[in-house]
Amino acid sequence: MSTYPTSLRGVQWRKSQKCESGACVGVARYGEFVLVGSTSNPEAPIYKFTLDGWSEFLADVKLGDFTRSPDTARK
């Protein structure tokens, strides 16, 4: 995890079309990596995934591995 280095200032971040507030998760391709960070706060930490790691993460999301159980859902 690190903050956006100067070299990332030109990176084209993508966010969901359903993001209405502007404070959303952004995803960007950076060479052989996928970056994930805050679209509203460029000083916030970013996460860097390898392409394989990103594919595995997306597959786990689609399988529901990160779905909250009713006991842990926000109230």
RODRENNU-569501 format. One record per atom (N, C-alpha, C): residue number from 1; residue in one letter; atom name; z, x, y. Coordinates in steps of 0.2 Angstrom, whole numbers, plus 5000, padded with zeros to 4 digits. Atoms other than C-alpha are relative to their C-alpha. Example, Ala and Ser with C-alpha at 12.3 -4.5 7.8 and 13.67 -1.06 7.14 Angstrom:
 num residuo atomo   c3   c1   c2
   1       A     N 5000 5004 4994
   1       A    CA 5039 5062 4978
   1       A     C 5000 5004 5006
   2       S     N 4999 4996 4994
   2       S    CA 5036 5068 4995
   2       S     C 5003 4996 5005
***
This chain:
 num residuo atomo   c3   c1   c2
   1       M     N 5000 5004 4994
   1       M    CA 5000 5000 5000
   1       M     C 5000 5004 5006
   2       S     N 5000 4996 4994
   2       S    CA 4996 5007 5017
   2       S     C 4997 4995 5006
   3       T     N 5002 5004 4994
   3       T    CA 4992 5001 5035
   3       T     C 4992 5002 5001
   4       Y     N 5008 4999 4999
   4       Y    CA 4973 5000 5040
   4       Y     C 4999 5007 5004
   5       P     N 5002 4994 4996
   5       P    CA 4967 5017 5044
   5       P     C 4995 4999 5005
   6       T     N 5006 5001 4995
   6       T    CA 4955 5020 5058
   6       T     C 4994 4999 4997
   7       S     N 5007 5001 5003
   7       S    CA 4941 5021 5046
   7       S     C 4999 4993 4997
   8       L     N 5001 5007 5002
   8       L    CA 4944 5003 5041
   8       L     C 4998 4995 5005
   9       R     N 5001 5004 4994
   9       R    CA 4941 4996 5058
   9       R     C 4994 4996 5000
  10       G     N 5006 5003 5001
  10       G    CA 4923 4992 5054
  10       G     C 4999 4996 4994
  11       V     N 5001 5004 5007
  11       V    CA 4926 4984 5037
  11       V     C 4999 4993 5001
  12       Q     N 5001 5007 5000
  12       Q    CA 4919 4967 5035
  12       Q     C 5005 4996 4996
  13       W     N 4996 5004 5004
  13       W    CA 4933 4956 5030
  13       W     C 4998 4993 4999
  14       R     N 5002 5007 5002
  14       R    CA 4930 4939 5021
  14       R     C 5007 4996 4999
  15       K     N 4994 5004 5002
  15       K    CA 4942 4925 5020
  15       K     C 4997 4993 4998
  16       S     N 5002 5007 5002
  16       S    CA 4942 4907 5013
  16       S     C 4997 4996 5006
  17       Q     N 5002 5005 4995
  17       Q    CA 4932 4894 5022
  17       Q     C 5005 4995 5002
  18       K     N 4995 5005 4999
  18       K    CA 4947 4883 5020
  18       K     C 5006 5003 5004
  19       C     N 4994 4997 4996
  19       C    CA 4958 4895 5031
  19       C     C 4999 4997 5007
  20       E     N 5001 5003 4994
  20       E    CA 4961 4885 5046
  20       E     C 5005 5003 5006
  21       S     N 4995 4997 4995
  21       S    CA 4976 4894 5054
  21       S     C 4998 5007 5003
  22       G     N 5002 4993 4998
  22       G    CA 4967 4911 5055
  22       G     C 5005 5005 4997
  23       A     N 4995 4995 5003
  23       A    CA 4983 4919 5047
  23       A     C 4999 4999 4992
  24       C     N 5002 5001 5007
  24       C    CA 4975 4921 5030
  24       C     C 4999 5007 4996
  25       V     N 5001 4994 5004
  25       V    CA 4972 4933 5016
  25       V     C 4993 5002 5001
  26       G     N 5006 4998 4999
  26       G    CA 4957 4944 5019
  26       G     C 4998 5005 4994
  27       V     N 5003 4996 5005
  27       V    CA 4946 4953 5006
  27       V     C 4994 5004 5002
  28       A     N 5006 4996 4998
  28       A    CA 4934 4967 5009
  28       A     C 4998 5005 4994
  29       R     N 5002 4995 5005
  29       R    CA 4924 4979 4998
  29       R     C 5000 5006 5004
  30       Y     N 4999 4994 4997
  30       Y    CA 4927 4997 5003
  30       Y     C 4998 5005 4995
  31       G     N 5003 4995 5005
  31       G    CA 4916 5009 4992
  31       G     C 5001 4997 4993
  32       E     N 4998 5002 5006
  32       E    CA 4923 5008 4975
  32       E     C 5006 4996 4999
  33       F     N 4993 5004 5000
  33       F    CA 4938 4997 4980
  33       F     C 4999 4994 5003
  34       V     N 5000 5006 4996
  34       V    CA 4942 4980 4985
  34       V     C 5007 5000 5004
  35       L     N 4994 5000 4996
  35       L    CA 4955 4979 4999
  35       L     C 5002 4992 5001
  36       V     N 4997 5006 4999
  36       V    CA 4967 4964 5002
  36       V     C 5005 5001 5005
  37       G     N 4995 5000 4995
  37       G    CA 4976 4961 5018
  37       G     C 5000 4994 5004
  38       S     N 4999 5005 4996
  38       S    CA 4981 4950 5032
  38       S     C 4994 5000 5005
  39       T     N 5006 5000 4995
  39       T    CA 4966 4944 5043
  39       T     C 5003 4999 5007
  40       S     N 4997 5001 4993
  40       S    CA 4978 4940 5058
  40       S     C 5004 5006 5002
  41       N     N 4996 4994 4999
  41       N    CA 4988 4957 5057
  41       N     C 4997 5006 4997
  42       P     N 5003 4994 5003
  42       P    CA 4978 4973 5055
  42       P     C 5005 5005 4999
  43       E     N 4994 4995 5001
  43       E    CA 4995 4983 5056
  43       E     C 5004 4998 4993
  44       A     N 4997 5001 5006
  44       A    CA 5001 4974 5040
  44       A     C 4998 5004 4994
  45       P     N 5002 4996 5006
  45       P    CA 5001 4983 5023
  45       P     C 4993 4997 4997
  46       I     N 5005 5002 5004
  46       I    CA 4985 4982 5013
  46       I     C 5000 5002 4993
  47       Y     N 5000 4998 5007
  47       Y    CA 4982 4983 4995
  47       Y     C 4993 5002 4998
  48       K     N 5006 4997 5002
  48       K    CA 4969 4993 4986
  48       K     C 4999 4999 4993
  49       F     N 5001 5001 5007
  49       F    CA 4962 4987 4969
  49       F     C 4993 5004 4998
  50       T     N 5006 4998 5002
  50       T    CA 4949 4996 4959
  50       T     C 4995 4994 4998
  51       L     N 5004 5006 5001
  51       L    CA 4934 4985 4955
  51       L     C 5002 4997 4993
  52       D     N 4998 5003 5006
  52       D    CA 4940 4983 4937
  52       D     C 5007 4997 5001
  53       G     N 4993 5003 4999
  53       G    CA 4958 4980 4943
  53       G     C 4999 4993 5003
  54       W     N 5001 5006 4996
  54       W    CA 4951 4966 4955
  54       W     C 4997 4995 4995
  55       S     N 5003 5005 5005
  55       S    CA 4941 4958 4941
  55       S     C 5005 4997 4995
  56       E     N 4995 5002 5004
  56       E    CA 4956 4958 4930
  56       E     C 5005 4995 5004
  57       F     N 4995 5005 4996
  57       F    CA 4967 4950 4944
  57       F     C 4997 4993 5001
  58       L     N 5003 5007 4999
  58       L    CA 4954 4936 4947
  58       L     C 5000 4996 4994
  59       A     N 5000 5003 5007
  59       A    CA 4953 4933 4928
  59       A     C 5007 4997 4999
  60       D     N 4993 5002 5001
  60       D    CA 4972 4931 4928
  60       D     C 5001 4994 5004
  61       V     N 4999 5006 4995
  61       V    CA 4972 4919 4943
  61       V     C 4997 4994 4997
  62       K     N 5003 5006 5003
  62       K    CA 4959 4908 4935
  62       K     C 5003 4998 4993
  63       L     N 4997 5002 5006
  63       L    CA 4969 4908 4919
  63       L     C 5007 4996 5002
  64       G     N 4994 5003 4998
  64       G    CA 4984 4902 4929
  64       G     C 5006 5004 4999
  65       D     N 4994 4995 5000
  65       D    CA 4995 4917 4927
  65       D     C 5005 5000 5006
  66       F     N 4996 4999 4994
  66       F    CA 5001 4916 4944
  66       F     C 5002 4993 5003
  67       T     N 4998 5007 4998
  67       T    CA 5004 4897 4945
  67       T     C 5008 4999 5000
  68       R     N 4992 5001 5000
  68       R    CA 5022 4892 4950
  68       R     C 5002 4995 4995
  69       S     N 4997 5006 5004
  69       S    CA 5032 4882 4938
  69       S     C 5004 4995 5005
  70       P     N 4997 5005 4996
  70       P    CA 5040 4866 4945
  70       P     C 5007 5003 5002
  71       D     N 4993 4998 4998
  71       D    CA 5057 4875 4945
  71       D     C 5000 5005 5006
  72       T     N 5000 4995 4995
  72       T    CA 5051 4889 4957
  72       T     C 4995 4998 5006
  73       A     N 5005 5003 4994
  73       A    CA 5039 4878 4969
  73       A     C 5005 5000 5006
  74       R     N 4996 5001 4994
  74       R    CA 5044 4878 4987
  74       R     C 5002 4993 5001
  75       K     N 4998 5006 4999
  75       K    CA 5053 4863 4992
  75       K     C 5000 4998 5008
***
